[in-house]
Amino acid sequence: MQLKDTEFRIGTFHGSHDGAPAKITAVRDDTRPEPYFWLCSCGAARSFPTEDGVSPSAWRHTHPTRLDRLRQWTTGRLRTRRAR
């Protein structure tokens, strides 16, 4: 992942979700309305107005709790049923 000149890496998290390896890069860019955000190798992205929410949410995304895994499993099952 190539960062723009205005973006600065804050941290990187490694883990997995949905059975696949995941890597999250936490970034800061002062030119954005919400300057803090993270990008995941799975394609998910999320932005935050302050740094407070970046690390905990990135950590949970790559290191899901049992409840998070249950939610992911349920969401996957619902998507499969709707697609039929």
N, C-alpha and C positions, 0 to 999 in steps of 0.2 A: 504494500500500500504506500503510495507516494503522497506525502502531505503537501499542502499549498504553503506558500511563503508566510501566510498569516496564521497558520496552524502550528501548535506545539503539542507534542506528545506528553501526556501526564503520566500514563502508566499502561501496562499491558497485563491482561489476565488470560490464563490458559485453563481450559476445562473441556467439558463436553455437554451436549444436550441433544435430545432426540437420537441418541446413539452415535452421534458424529462428533469428532473433535471440533472445538470452537476456540477462537482467539479473538479477544476484544481489545481494541486500542482506545483508551480514553484520551480525548483531545480537547484543547482549548483554542478558540478562535474569537478574538475580540471584535471582529467585523460582523459577527452574527448576532441576532436579537437574543438568542440563548447561547452564550459563548461556550458552555461546556457540553460535550456530547461524547458518545462512544459509538464505535462502528464494530460490528461483529463479522467474522468470516462467513457466517451463515447468511449475511445480507441484511440483518436487522440493524437499525440505527435508532438512536434515541438522544434527544437533547434536553438540557437542564439550564435553568436560569442561574443556579449557583453550583459550586463544586460539591456541595453536601450530598447530593443524590447520585453522583456519578459512580463512585467506587462500590457502594453497597448494591446498587442495581446491576452493575456489570458483574460483580461477584456472584450474585444469585443467578444471573443468566448463564454463566459458565459452570457454576457449582450449585445446581438446583437442589432444593430440599425435597423431602419425600412428597410434600404437598405440591410443590412446583411440578415434580415429575407426574403426579396424579393429574394435575391440570393439563399438562402437555399430552398425556395419554388420552384423556377425555376429549380434548380438542381434536386430536388426530382421529379418534373414533367418530366424532360427530361429522367431521369433514368427509370421511370415507362414506358414511351413510348418506349424506346429502348429494354426493357425486353419483350415487347409483341411480 
